[in-house]
Amino acid sequence: MSLTTDNHSPQSRTLSEAELDALFKRLNLAHTRRIYQQVAAQAEKESWSYCDFLALLLAEEVARRKQTRLQRLTRSAHFPFLKTIDEFDFSLQSTLRQTLLGSYLGPDFVSEGRSLILHGKTGRGKTHLAVAIGYRAIQNGFETLFTTAAELIEDLSNASKKGRLQESLATYTHPHVLVIDEVGYLTYAQDAANVLFHVVNNRHLRKRPMIFTTNKPLNEWGKVLHDEDLAAAILDRVLERGRFVRLDGPSGRTRHLKFEDPLPGSTERLRISGIRGSEFPEPTAHRPFERTTPTWCTAWQGCSWPHDFLWLYPSPLGQSVGPWPTH
């Protein structure tokens, strides 16, 4: 087969630089247009074949398009910061290992519509992991959107009052992966469960994955969202193809302050202005460990009593923290 021009005459003349430039623009080969002269000079110097020359140009164009798409999707994801799974310190976790999250780092995470709830006290790295998994999905070619529970609920609640709920839902149902951060951190409107259910149910039906981070046990989501029944329906859909993961260990933000260190067995009486402490000092803030059965263990797979239970224990600051699942 011979190459011909538009008027079907044999193509024998050399195209000018302006004509080549116009052709590159027409084919949207922006990167090739920038580098072809440099690559051509190298090919001529090293005596490349025509196939090798073309192969390198195409490979460079594809690589640049992937990089551009990655940058665009990362910007549109609205991550609060960019973290990768390699930056997460799993050595601080007593039970969580990277292998446990392996199925969430590949394309199957999106194609199979898996979901994830990351639970833990503040500073344990929940948002770091959520961002890292969302970013890995982008690297695998999928769209990701990051939002907080407060932002999503406020946005959809306002849209519902204006009669634009269905229109606004598309923002949260369209992306392949949706990350909802900080469930339970703030107080929400009374219709919180209603608008969140719309998002979760739509994504569940379309097998689109969701990642939640929360500092609240699952049995408190009803109180957080002001509707026990809808909260149960939300969790039922999320965990059907999802997993509940607990993060423990010290807070990454205050680890240097050693708040997690145990209190000493005995403390000397304080002296104030040279005056000895009272003969009968105040009782300490220590309280015995208590254990209660987690009601959510009977509703969601992955719990086994008595191995999985909630601890109520005194913090070094004298404040009770918990309840806290152990898996």
C-alpha positions in Angstrom: 0.0 0.0 0.0 1.4 3.4 -0.9 1.1 6.5 1.1 -0.9 9.3 -0.7 -1.9 12.9 -0.1 -5.4 14.1 -0.2 -5.4 14.4 -4.0 -4.2 10.7 -4.2 -0.8 11.6 -5.7 2.3 9.8 -4.2 3.7 11.5 -1.1 7.3 12.4 -1.9 8.0 15.8 -0.5 9.2 16.7 3.0 6.6 18.4 5.2 7.6 21.7 6.6 7.9 22.3 10.3 4.7 24.4 10.2 2.8 21.6 8.5 4.1 19.0 10.9 3.1 21.3 13.8 -0.4 21.6 12.4 -0.8 17.8 12.1 0.4 17.2 15.7 -2.2 19.7 16.9 -4.9 18.1 14.8 -4.1 14.7 16.4 -3.8 16.2 19.9 -0.2 15.0 20.2 1.0 17.9 22.3 4.0 16.1 23.9 5.1 14.6 20.6 5.0 18.0 19.0 7.4 19.3 21.7 10.0 16.4 21.6 9.9 15.0 18.1 12.8 17.1 16.8 15.1 16.2 19.7 14.2 12.5 19.3 14.7 12.7 15.5 18.2 14.1 16.0 19.0 11.3 18.5 17.6 8.7 16.1 19.7 10.0 13.2 22.8 10.1 15.4 22.4 6.5 16.7 21.0 5.1 13.4 17.6 4.0 14.8 15.2 2.2 12.6 11.9 3.9 11.7 10.1 1.5 13.9 12.3 2.3 16.9 11.9 6.0 16.3 8.1 5.7 16.1 7.9 3.4 19.1 9.8 5.9 21.3 7.6 8.8 20.3 4.4 6.8 21.0 5.7 5.6 24.3 6.6 9.1 25.4 3.2 10.4 24.4 1.4 7.6 26.3 3.6 8.2 29.4 2.9 11.9 29.4 -0.8 11.4 29.0 -0.8 9.0 32.0 1.1 11.6 34.1 -1.2 14.4 33.1 -4.3 12.3 33.9 -2.8 11.4 37.3 -2.1 15.0 38.1 -5.6 16.0 37.0 -7.4 13.3 39.0 -5.3 14.0 42.0 -6.3 17.7 41.9 -10.0 16.9 41.4 -9.9 14.4 44.3 -9.6 17.3 46.8 -7.3 15.4 49.2 -6.4 17.5 52.3 -2.8 16.2 51.8 -1.1 13.6 49.7 0.1 10.4 51.4 1.0 7.0 50.0 0.7 3.6 51.6 4.5 3.3 51.7 4.6 6.3 54.1 2.3 4.7 56.7 4.2 3.3 59.7 2.6 -0.1 60.3 5.0 -0.8 63.1 2.9 1.4 65.4 -0.1 -0.9 64.9 -0.5 -4.0 67.0 -2.9 -5.9 64.7 -3.0 -4.0 61.3 -0.6 -5.1 58.7 -0.2 -3.9 55.1 -1.2 -7.4 53.8 -4.6 -6.9 55.3 -5.1 -4.0 53.0 -3.7 -5.7 49.9 -7.0 -6.2 48.3 -7.7 -2.5 48.6 -4.6 -1.4 46.7 -5.3 -3.1 43.3 -7.9 -2.6 40.6 -10.2 -5.2 42.1 -11.0 -2.8 44.9 -12.9 -0.7 42.4 -14.1 -3.4 40.0 -15.6 -5.5 42.8 -17.1 -2.5 44.7 -15.4 -3.2 48.0 -15.8 -0.7 50.9 -13.9 0.0 54.1 -14.5 1.5 57.5 -11.3 2.7 59.3 -12.0 3.2 63.0 -9.7 4.6 65.7 -9.0 7.5 68.0 -7.6 10.7 66.7 -4.1 10.7 65.3 -4.0 7.0 64.5 -3.6 7.5 60.7 -7.1 6.8 59.5 -7.1 9.7 57.1 -3.6 8.9 55.9 -4.7 5.4 55.0 -7.9 6.6 53.3 -6.0 9.1 51.2 -3.4 6.5 50.3 -6.0 4.0 49.2 -7.8 6.7 47.2 -4.6 7.8 45.6 -3.7 4.3 44.7 -7.1 4.0 42.9 -6.2 7.1 40.9 -2.9 5.5 40.0 -4.9 2.5 38.8 -6.9 4.7 36.5 -10.0 5.5 38.6 -11.6 8.7 39.8 -11.6 9.4 43.6 -13.4 12.1 45.6 -12.4 13.0 49.2 -14.9 14.8 51.4 -15.7 15.0 55.1 -19.0 13.7 56.5 -19.8 17.3 57.7 -19.3 18.8 54.2 -21.3 16.1 52.4 -24.2 16.2 54.8 -24.3 20.0 54.8 -24.1 20.2 51.0 -26.9 17.6 50.5 -29.1 18.9 53.3 -29.0 22.4 51.7 -29.7 21.0 48.3 -32.6 19.0 49.6 -34.2 22.1 51.1 -33.9 23.8 47.7 -35.3 20.8 45.8 -32.0 20.0 44.1 -31.0 16.8 46.0 -30.9 14.5 43.0 -28.8 17.0 41.1 -26.3 17.3 43.9 -26.1 13.6 44.6 -24.2 13.2 41.3 -21.2 14.9 42.9 -20.9 12.0 45.3 -22.2 9.1 43.3 -20.3 9.6 40.1 -16.6 9.1 41.2 -15.4 5.5 41.2 -14.2 5.8 44.8 -15.7 8.1 47.5 -13.8 8.8 50.7 -15.9 10.2 53.6 -13.7 11.4 56.4 -14.5 12.1 60.1 -17.9 10.4 60.6 -18.9 11.3 64.2 -16.5 14.2 64.8 -19.0 17.0 64.5 -22.8 17.5 65.1 -24.9 17.1 62.0 -28.3 18.3 60.8 -31.4 16.2 61.7 -31.6 14.8 58.2 -28.0 13.5 58.2 -28.9 9.9 58.0 -31.4 10.5 55.2 -29.0 12.3 52.9 -26.1 10.0 53.6 -28.3 7.0 53.0 -29.1 8.3 49.5 -25.4 8.4 48.7 -24.6 5.0 50.2 -27.6 3.2 48.7 -26.9 4.6 45.2 -23.2 3.6 45.3 -24.0 0.2 46.8 -26.4 -0.6 44.0 -23.8 0.4 41.4 -21.0 -1.4 43.2 -19.0 1.7 43.7 -16.6 1.5 46.7 -16.6 3.8 49.7 -14.0 4.5 52.4 -15.2 5.9 55.8 -13.0 7.1 58.7 -14.6 7.4 62.1 -13.8 7.7 65.8 -17.2 6.3 66.8 -18.0 2.6 67.3 -20.6 1.3 64.8 -23.2 1.0 67.5 -23.1 4.8 68.0 -23.7 5.7 64.4 -27.4 5.9 65.0 -27.0 8.5 67.7 -24.5 10.4 65.5 -26.8 10.4 62.5 -30.0 10.9 64.5 -31.7 7.8 63.1 -30.9 4.2 64.4 -32.7 2.5 61.6 -31.1 4.4 58.7 -27.7 4.1 60.3 -28.2 0.3 60.5 -29.2 0.3 56.8 -26.2 2.4 55.9 -23.7 0.1 57.7 -25.5 -3.0 56.3 -24.8 -1.8 52.7 -21.3 -0.7 53.4 -20.2 -3.9 55.1 -21.9 -6.3 52.7 -18.8 -6.1 50.5 -16.7 -4.2 53.0 -14.4 -4.5 56.0 -14.1 -2.9 59.4 -10.5 -2.1 60.4 -9.4 -0.8 63.7 -6.3 1.3 64.1 -4.6 1.5 67.5 -1.2 2.5 68.7 0.0 5.9 69.8 -1.2 9.2 68.2 1.1 10.2 65.4 0.6 13.8 66.3 1.4 13.7 70.0 3.6 10.6 70.2 6.6 12.8 71.1 4.7 13.9 74.2 4.5 10.3 75.5 0.8 10.7 76.6 0.4 7.0 76.0 3.1 6.0 78.6 1.7 4.3 81.8 1.5 6.4 84.9 4.1 5.6 87.6 3.0 3.4 90.4 3.7 6.0 93.1 3.9 9.7 93.0 5.6 11.9 95.6 3.4 14.4 97.4 3.5 17.8 95.9 5.0 20.7 97.8 3.5 24.1 97.2 5.6 27.1 98.4 7.5 24.8 100.7 4.3 23.4 102.4 4.0 19.6 102.5 1.0 18.0 100.7 -2.0 16.9 102.7 -1.7 13.9 104.9 -4.6 12.3 103.1 -4.1 13.0 99.3 -7.0 13.0 96.8 -7.9 9.7 95.2 -6.1 9.1 91.9 -7.8 9.1 88.6 -7.1 5.4 88.1 -10.2 3.3 87.6 -10.4 -0.5 87.1 -10.7 -1.8 83.6 -14.3 -2.5 82.6 -15.6 -4.7 79.8 -18.9 -4.6 78.0 -20.3 -6.6 75.1 -20.2 -4.7 71.8 -23.8 -4.8 70.5 -22.6 -4.3 66.9 -20.7 -7.7 67.1 -24.0 -9.5 66.7 -24.9 -7.5 63.6 -21.8 -7.5 61.5 -19.5 -10.2 60.4 -15.9 -10.3 61.7 -16.6 -10.1 65.4 -16.2 -12.9 68.0 -17.1 -12.6 71.6 -15.3 -12.7 74.0 -12.2 -12.0 71.9 -13.7 -8.8 70.5 -14.8 -6.5 73.3 -14.7 -2.8 74.2 -12.3 -1.5 76.8 -13.1 1.5 79.0 -9.8 2.7 80.5 -8.4 5.9 82.0 -6.2 8.1 79.8 -3.1 9.7 81.3 -5.1 12.9 81.5 -7.6 11.3 83.7 -10.4 11.1 81.1 -12.1 7.9 80.2 -11.7 6.9 76.6 -13.4 4.2 74.6 -15.3 2.1 73.9 -12.8 0.6 71.6 -13.0 -2.7 69.5 -9.9 -4.8 69.5 -9.8 -6.0 65.9 
